[in-house]
Amino acid sequence: QKWQEISAASGFLPDAWSLNSVLNAAAKANDLAAAEELFGKLPSPQLKDYTLVVDAAARSSNVKAAEAWCERALAANVARDTRDTQVLYSIVMHGAAFCGDMLSLERWLARAQQNRIERTESMYSAAIIAAGKCSDLEAAERWYSAACNEGHQSSLKLLDDVVVAAIRSGNLASAERWACGGKVMNKKSATTLVSAAALAENLPAAESWVKKAQESIVELDRTLYAAVINTAARCGDLSAAEKWFREFRAEHLQTDEHLCLSLVHAAAHAGNITAAEQYYQAARAFSRNGTNLLWGMNYLCSMIIDAAAKAGDMEAAERWFRRAEAAGNSPDVIMFTSVMSAASQARDLDAARQWLEDATRAGVKPNIMTFTTLISAASKRGDFTFATSALKDAVDRHVKPDIVLIDTVIQAAAQAGDMSAAGHVFDWSQDLRLDPDAGTFTCLINAASKVGDTAAAEAWLDRCIEAGIQPSIITFDALIMSAARSCNTTAAEAFFNKTLLSGQKPDLATFSGMLSAAARTGDVASAERWFHTISEYGLRADTWCYVALIRGFGNAGKPETAKQWLREMENHGLRASISNFNDILCGCARCLPPDAACAKNLLREIVLERRFAPDYQTALHCLKIMGRQETRRVFSELSVDLDRALQTLPALNHIPKQSGHQRTGLGTQLR
């Protein structure tokens, strides 16, 4: 866009080719609003122009918009032959796959068959990916068989998609069977499995396959080590990434900047700014030219600024921003957005707004993602006033709100516990003629859930269905969680049955809600029953399932039961975090009287055995249990500064990711 403005100022009027180039950039930037605006300027849109807008909608997870633009393209008769139609269908299907919208995807596959349009490898890939996102291995295998029957049996891409689906479903044996083809694991199949585990963000699976490869006397090469280090990086587990890097070095394999950059990525995810800076310097040392690394200075600085943001270290974020400037790089909108995110994480919303003004003065035009970052930060803090102020600022700057931005403002109202405000924002979006999607109604259900209004949550589900929108599994998961927060196991079970009647297959988040409902009421037998039900649906309990039990029994004042589930979680290869211990401490605080002995033992385990740093929640629970004087004495005995712990934000980066809900990286988080 900037170059287009310079071109126009030099007397060169934009032609169809240059407009298409900017439209292409808008699609790749997931900016549907900009893509639609640019499309409107085209004098005679062609197939490639329609395709780019469909792609922009698909990339921004707006399946309804992707479908509408595909219909417009077909109605305009720009598709010259079957191949053109296949491309349009395929893009819509991949948009549905990204959202895990199996119903929309299967509808388009059926439509292709009805219209006698050959179903391509790309279409089947979308179907398998969607099944994987829904943890439905049976569907993934069914679509793979259908693809083979139509002549795609030699596709390695489809095979890899099935392996990822198996891992996402928690069925590691099936993943191994598909990758190895019934043969002994070799270097190629091991690399396939570990790379698939990286896509599924399943570090325990990746590590288990590397160890199995070692036991099978498979010579581990750089590719396999790089895959497991990359998996740890994607999962934000810096200690695991460093462990495998040390093992890599011990094998005397050649280190390069790529591996060091993966470690930068891991440190950034973990919010460890010191380690991120250290590995950045190592990457520069290994880089041949020492300055222009593979991903570019701006990208690296944005990554390290993200690490500073997670650590709440505004000073480090600003230092790296200035460092990029000093190196002669012109900061772009991504870098400004990253620093704003750091300011927001540091709870300094005034600084975030100041950086927005700095971006404007530097000639950088804030985009929809910039404002989504600001509002997302306000949402996390429950600052609805700031969220609406930022929304007004976006409108004043002629940034057209999209439904994702509206959803983020609704989330801010939900966090603030203001159900009425969430409804007003929804009504305003209708005035703007923005089409709500399943995600919008999920946000509204979450708003009702926050205030414990299960009836309002169910009413929003009814409105979703009345609007002709098929509720996703995530929507039903939100309903179940609303019942769990109200300690209403009857309503939770009713919502579970509605999920089945709708044709949706329960995922791990569904069971997490059911476990939470049982645990919050202290019902050990019901919790165990639901836990065993998980395997009946071909799933394997993930960290969030155990967290629901640990947190639920903690809230119910049953620390010993919560502790038993934590041990069970670790026995299944899942790592505990400081937040898990804080949940058990919460249980100690809710006992009558508070269980000081249990709390002291937990605190010693946290500091001496686990090497976790006590945070604000740790200190707060201990103060409730033991009082200020005794808490200060126990902390001093363990060489922990109580005042410093009280100033430490809860370790958000230790909260695990919920299966099936895409929340990886800044860009994905915002979308």
N, C-alpha and C positions, 0 to 999 in steps of 0.2 A: 504494500500500500504506500509506503514511504517513497519508494522508487517511482511508483506511479504518479505521486504528487509532484516529484521533481521533474518527471517527464512532461507532465501537463504544463508546469511552470515554464518549461523550456520551449513550449509551443507545439509539442507533439500530442495530438489528441489521442485518447485511448481507443484502440481498435478491438475487434472481437478477440484477436489472439492474446493481447495483453490483459484484457478483462478475464479471459479464461485462465491465464496464468495466476492471477490474483485469486480467482475462484478456487483453483487447485490448492493454493496456500491456505485458504480459509477452510477447505475440507480437511487438510492434514492437521490444521490447528484445532479441529473439533468445534469450529465456530459456525454453527448452523445459521445464526442470525446474520452474520456477515455474508455467508454464502448466498442466503436468500436475497439479501440486499443487492449483491453484485449480479445475481441472476436477473434481477429486475431491470438492470441497465443494458442487458444484451439486446441488440436489435432483432436478432433472429437466432434464438437458442437452438443448438444442435444436440445430438445424443450425448456427446462428451460433457456438455454443460449440465444437462439433467443428471447424468451419472455422478458428477461431482457433488451436486446438492444431495442426492440420495446417499452418497458416501459420507458427507458431512453429518447428516442426520443419524446414520448408522454408527459412526464413530462417537457421536455424543449420546449414544444409547437411547435415542428417541425413535423407537420402532414405529410408532404411529405416524410421525412425520416422514420417515423413510418410505413407508407404505404409500402415503399420500403423494409424495413426489414421484414414486415409481408409477403410480396410476396416471399422473399427469403426463409423464413421458410416453406411456403407452397410448394415452388418448391423443397426444400430439403426433402420433405416427412417426416418431423419429427413429424408432427401432427398425432398421432396414431388413433384418433377417432374424432367424431363430437365435443365432449367436449373440446378437445385441440384447435380445430379451433374456437370454441366459445370464448375461452379465448383470442386468438390472435385478433379476430375481436373486442372484447370488449375493449381491451387496445387501439387500434387505434381510436375507437369511443370516448373514454374518452379524448384522446389527442385532437381530433377535438372539443369536447365539451369545453375543457379549453380555446380554442381560439375563441369559438363562431362560429366555421365553420360549419354552418348548411348544406351547400351543400355537403361537404365531408362526413359528418355523415349520411345524408340521402342516399347517394350513397352506403355506406357500409351496411346500413340496408336493402336496396333493394337487394344488392348482397347476403346477408344472406338468404333472402326470395327466391331468384332465385336458390340458391344452396341447398335449403331445409334444412337450418340450423336453428334450433329453436332459436328465438330471446329471449334472457334471460332478466331477470330483470335488470342486469347491463347495457345491451345495451339500454334498454328503459330509464334507469336513465340518461345515457349520452345524449340521445335525448332531454329529458326534460330540463336538465341542459343547453345544447346548446341553446335551445329556450329561456330559461330565460336570458342567456347572451346577446341574441339579442333582449331582451324586447318583445318577441313574445309570449304572453300568449295563443293566439289561437292555435299556434303550440304545445305548452306545453300540453294544455288540449287534443288536438287531439292525441298526443302520449300516454298520460295517458289512454285514452279510448281504444286505440289499445292494450296497455299492459293488461288492464282488460279483453279484449276480448280473449287474449291468456292465461288467467289463473293467472294473477298477481294482481288481484283485492284486495288481502289482504295485499299488500306490503305497510307498513308504510313509507319506504324509498322513494318510488315513490310519495306518497302523500305529504311528506315533500318537495320533489323537486318541485312539482307543486306550493306549497305555496311560496317557494322562487322565482319561476318564476313570480308569480303574483306580488310579492313585487317589484322585479326588473323592472317589466313593469309599476309600479306606480298604479296598480289596487288593492288598499287595501281592497275594498269590496269583491272582488273575493278571495283574500287571506284568509279573515276571513270566507267566505262561505266554502272554501275547508277545512280549519282547524277545523271548528266547526261542519261541516256536517249538517248545517241548524238548529242546536240546540243552546241553550244559552251558551255563553262562560263559560267554567269551567277552573280549574287550569291547566289541561293537555293541552287544546287547546290554552290557553293564553301563556303557556311556549313554545309550538310549534311555535306560531306566533312570539314571541319575539326572539326565537333562529333563526328562518328563517330571521328575520329582521337583525340579526347580520351577517349572511352569505351574505345578500344583501347589508350590510353596510348602512342601512337606519335607522338612529337614530330617526327621527321624528315618523316613523311608530312604532318602538319599544316602544317609550314613550307613544304614543297614546293608544296602546293596554294594557300597564300596568295600565294606568289611567282608561281605560274602565273596566279592571279586578277589580280595586278597587271599581268602581261604581256598579259593578255587585255583590258586597259583596263576591268576591272570596278572600279567605284568602291567602295573598301573603306570600310565603315561601322563603327560602333561594335560591332555584333553579331559581325562577322567577327574584328575585333581581340580582342574579349573571348573568343571561342572559342579562338584560338591561345594567348592568355595563360593561359586556363584549362587548356589541354593541357599547357603548360610547367609549370604549378603541379602538376597531377596527376602529372607525371613527376618532380617535385622538381628541375627545372632552373631555378634562380633567375636565372642569367645570361641565359637565353633569354627568360624572362618579362620581365625588365627591358629587354631589347633591344626586344621588341615593344611594351612600354609606352612607351618613348622614341619609337618610330616613330608610335605612336598619338597622342602629345602633339604630335609634329611636324606631324601632319595637322590640328591645331587642333580636334580632336574633344573633346567634353565629358567630362571625367573625373568619376567619382562613386565612392561608397564601395564599390560592387560590385567594380570593378576593383582598388581598393586591397586589398580583402579577398582577392582572388585572389592578389595579391602576398604578402600575409601567409601564405596557404596555401603558396605556393611556397617562401617563406623557411623556414617551419616544416618542410616536407619536406626541405629542404637542411640543416636544423640550424643556420641562421644567425639566432641570437637577436637580433643587432643590427638586421639588416634587418627582421625580423618586427616588432620594436618600432617601427621607423621607419615602416613602412607602416600599422601600427595607428593611429599618431598621425595619419597622412594620411587614413585612413578616417574617423576621428572629425571631422577638419576638414571633410570633404565631407558628412558626415551632417547632415541637417537639424536634428535635435535635439541632436546632439553627444554623446549618452550612450548611448541605446538603439539600437545598430546592428541591422542586418537579422537577424543570426544570434544576437543575445543576448550579453551580457557573459560569461556562463559558458562559452559555446561558444568565444568568441574567446580567453579566458584559457586554456582547455584547449588550443587550437591553439598558442598561444605557449609554453605549458608543454611541449607536445610538441617544439617547436623546441629548447627548453632541454634536454629529455631527450636528443635526438639529439646535441646538442653536449656532453653530459655536464656541463652547467652547473646544478648543484643550487641554487646561490644565486639564479640568475635564475628558476628554477622556483618556488622558495619566495616570491620577491618578487612574482611575478604572482599567486600564490595569495592572498597578503595584500592585494594591490591589489583583487582581486575582493571580498574581505571588506570592505575599507574603503569600497567603493562601495555597500555595503548589499546585496550579493548573497550568498545563502546557498550556500556550496559544496555541490555535489552529489556523488554517487558517481563521476561521470565525472571531475570535477576532482581528487578525491582519488586516483583511479586514475592520472591523468596525472602527478601529482607522484610517486607511487610508481614509475612507469615512469622518471621522471627520476633518482630515487635509484638505481634498479637499473642504469640505463645508466652512472651514475657509479661503479658497483661498490660502492655503499654499501647493502648489503642490510639492515644494521641500521636505517638511516634509513628504508628502505622499510617495514620492519615497524613502526617508530615511527609513521609516517604512517597505517598501518592502525589502530593504537590510537587515534590522534587522530580518525580518521573515526568510530570506535565511540563515543568520548566525545562527539562532536558530534551523535550520534543518527543518523548516516548508516550504514545497514546495508550492509556489504560484500556484493557479489553474486558470481556465478560468474565474471564478467569481471574483478573485482578480483583474485581469487585466480589466475586464468589469467595476469594481468599479472605477478604476483609469480613464478609458476612459470616463465613464459616467460622472464623475466629470468634466473632461475637456470639455465634450460636453455641460454641463450646463453653463459653462463659455465661450463657444464659442472659446476655445483654441485648434484649430485644430493642431497646431504644437506639443503641448504636447500629444494630442491623438495619432498622428502618431508615436511619439517617444515611447510611451507606447506599441503600437502595435508591433513595431520593437523589443522592449525588450521582449515581450511575445514570439515572434518567436525565438529570440536568446536563450531563456530558454526552448525551445522545447515544449512550450504550443501551441498546434495546434488551430489556430483560428477557430471559428465556425461562422455561419451566423449571430448569435445574436451579437457577438463581432463586426463583420463587420458593422451591422446595427448601432451600437453605434458610430463607427467612422464616418459613414455617417451623423449621427445626429450632431456630432461635426462640420462637414463641413457646415451643414445646419445652425446651430447656428451662425457660423462665416460668414454666407451669401456667402459662396464660392461654387456656383453651380458646377463649373468646377472640384473642388477637390472632391466633392461628386461623380461625374461621374467617376473620376480616381480610387477612392476606389472601386467602383462597378466593374470596368474593372479588377482590381487586384484580386478581389474575384473570378471572372470568370477564371482567370489564375490558381487559386488554386483549381478550379473545385468544388467550393462551390455552392450548388443550392440555388438561391434566393427564397424567399417566398413572400407572399403578404405583410408581414411586411417590407421587404427590399424595395419594390417599394413604400410603404407608406412613408418611410424615404426619398426617393428620391423626391417624390412629395412634402414633407414638405420642402426640400431644395429649390425646385423651388418656393414654396409658400413664403418662407422667403424673396426672392428677388423680389417678386411680378410678377413672370414670369408664368402666367396662361397657356400660350401655351406650355412651357416646362413641366409643371405639367401634361397636357393632353397627351403629347408625351410619358411620362413615363408610363401613364396608358395603352397606346397602346402597349408599349413594354411588359408590364406585361401580357396582353392578348395574345400577340404573343408567349410568353414563355410558354403558356399553363396553366397559373396560373389564377384561378378565383379570381378577386379582392374581397376583403372582404368589409363589410360595413365601416370598419375603413378607407380603402383606398379611398372610395368615400367621406367619411367625410373630409379627408385631401384635396381632390380636391375642395370641396365646401368651405372649409376654405381658400384655396389659392385664390379663387375668392373673398371671403369676404375681405381678406386683401388688395386686389386691388380695393376694393369698386366697384366691377363689379357684380351687381345684376343679369344682364342678363346671364352671365356665370354661376353664382351660381344656377340659376333656370334650366339652361340646364343640369348641373351636377346632380341636383336633379332628373330630368326626366330620365337621364341615370341610376341612381340608381334604379329607379322603373323598367326600361326596363331590367335590369340585373337580376331581380328576388329577389333582396335584399330588405328587409323591413327597411325603415328609422328608426333610433333610436334617442334617445335624443340628441346625439352629432351631428347628421345630422341637426336637427332643430336648435341646438345651432349655427351652421354655417350659416343657412339661416337667423336667427334672427340677427346675427352679421352683415351680408351683408346689411340687411335693415337698421339697426341702424347706421352703419358707414356712410351711405349716408344721414342720418337724415330723413329717410322716415318713419314717425310715423305710417301712415295707413298700409303700407306694413308689418311693424314689428308686428302690432296688428293682421293682417290677418294670418301671419305665426304662431303667438302664439296660435291663436284659432285652427289652423290646427293640432296642436299637439294632442289634444283630439280626433280628427277624426281618428287617428291611434291607439287609445286605450292606449295612453301614458299620463303621467302626468308630467308637467314641473318640472325639478329638478333645483338645485342651478346654474348649468352651463348655463342653458337657460336664467335665470335672469341675470347672470354675463355677458353673451353676449350682452344683452340689455343695462345694466348699463354701461359697458365698451364702447359699440358701440356709444351710445348717448353721453358719455363723450368725446370720440374722435371726435365726430361731433360738439362739442361745445354747447351741449344742457344739461346743468347740472340739470335744473328743471325736464326735462323729465326723465333723469337718476335717479333722486331722487324719482320720482313717481314709477318707477319700483322697486326700493329698498324697498319702503313701501309695494308694492304689494307682493314682495318676502316674507317679514316678515309676512304679513297677511296670507300666506299659510304655516306658521310654519317653514320656513327656516331661519337660522341664518345669519345675516350680519357679515362681517369681516372688518378689517382695509383696506384691498385691495379694497373692494367695495367703501368705502369712498374716497380712493385715486383716483379711476376712476372718481368719481363725481368732485373731486378737479381738475382733468385733464380737465374736461368740463369747469370749471370756468376759468382755465388758457387759454383755447382756444376761449373764448368769445372775441368779439371785441367791447369795450375794456374788459380786464379781469374783472370778477365779484368779486371784493374784498369783498363786503358785504356778498354774498353767501358763500364765502370761510371762512370768520370769523365765521359765524353761524355753518358751518359744523365742523370747528375745535373745537368749544366749545362743540358741541354734541359728537365728538369723545372722548374728554378728560373728560368732566364733566358727561355726561350721559352714554356713552358706556364703559367708563373706558379702552379704547384702548390706547396703547402707540404709539404715532406718530413715524413713521419710516422714512427712507431715502426718499421714494417717497412722503410722506406727506410733509416733509420739503421742498423738491425740488419744488413741485407744489406751495407751499405757497410763496417761494422766487420768482418764476416767476410771481405770481399774485400781491404780495404786496411789493416786494423789500426787501432787507436785513434788513434795519432799522425797518420798520413796522412789519415784520415777527418776528424779535427778541423781539419787544415790546409785541406783542400778545402772543407769546410763554411764555414770562416771566410772563405775567398777569395770564396765566393758570398754572404756576409753572412747565413748561416743558423746559428742557435744549435743545436749538436748536442745539448746536454743537454735543451733544450726539445723537440726532435724526439723524443728517447727517451721523453719523458713524454706524447707525443701518441698517443691511441688510433688504431688503423688506421681509415681513413676509410670506415666502414661505409655511410654514406649515398651513397657513390659507386658501390657495388656495384649493377649494373643488375638490374632485375626479370626473372625468368625467364618467358618467354612461356607463357601458358596456366595459370600457377600464380598464383592471386589473392593478391597480397601488398600491397595498397594501403591506407594509412591504418591507424591503431591498431585500430579496430574490426574491419576485415577481417583484419588480421594475426592478431589473437587468435582469430578464428573459423576 
